[in-house]
Amino acid sequence: MEVRALCLPGGERRRSEPRVTTHEALLADVLPQFTDPCSGPYVLYGHGLGAMVALTVTRALHEAGMPGPALLAVSACPPPHVPCALADVRGASDAEVLHILGGNGAVPPGSDEGIWLRAMLPVLRADLELAKALEEAARTPSSRGPLSTPVLVLASQANPLAPPAITDGWWQWTEGPVRSRTVPGRHFFVRGGRELPRLLGRACRVAGRLARERVPVG
């Protein structure tokens, strides 16, 4: 397996670019990377906002009649029909935003509040705006019907943003099989630990094998 990280405008090596905050802008930036024929089955994995990005790309490929991922893996993210616990922060002051995010485990432990207020809050506000746009777009029925993509839902035991009971609702977003797994930690369980890589690795191997078995021969 080969891991490829998808970097959105405004992040890491694209830090000088303005962040995308709409459904249309996201697809205009991301979708061309999936239009060329793929050499084999692939899996889309997204954590938090990344889960909504992965779902958005999967739905766009489905609506365009193009091959999609063999598996959609989402973690630390409620399904689009569930109101987000962070929805109200978009109209709050900087101090209120940091307080709400910290209380819900969305700020990494040990972060210096002054640094976050000066540097990270504009990024968080843009991400929240994009998340809202993607949720609204996802709730619009697809012209090609529901997805058939298998979905793996990963939740953590102590994440108030997306507890295991809420993530079970992902079954409404595909006609394919849905499996849920729970790991230790809070919202940032993606950082460190061995259980998540093992789960994803095993899921990728199964999805790849099943996808190859479905390919017609001759």
Secondary structure, 3 states (H helix, E strand, C coil): CCCCCCCCCCCHHHCCCCCCCCHHHHHHHHHHHHCCCCCCCCEEEEECHHHHHHHHHHHHHHHCCCCCCCEEEEECCCCCCCCCCCHHHHHCCHHHHHHHHHHCCCCCCCCCHHHHHHHHHHHHHHHHHHHHHHHHHHCCCCCCCCCCCCEEEEEECCCCCCCHHHHHHHHHHCCCCEEEEEECCCCCCCCCCCHHHHHHHHHHHHHHHHHHHHCCCC
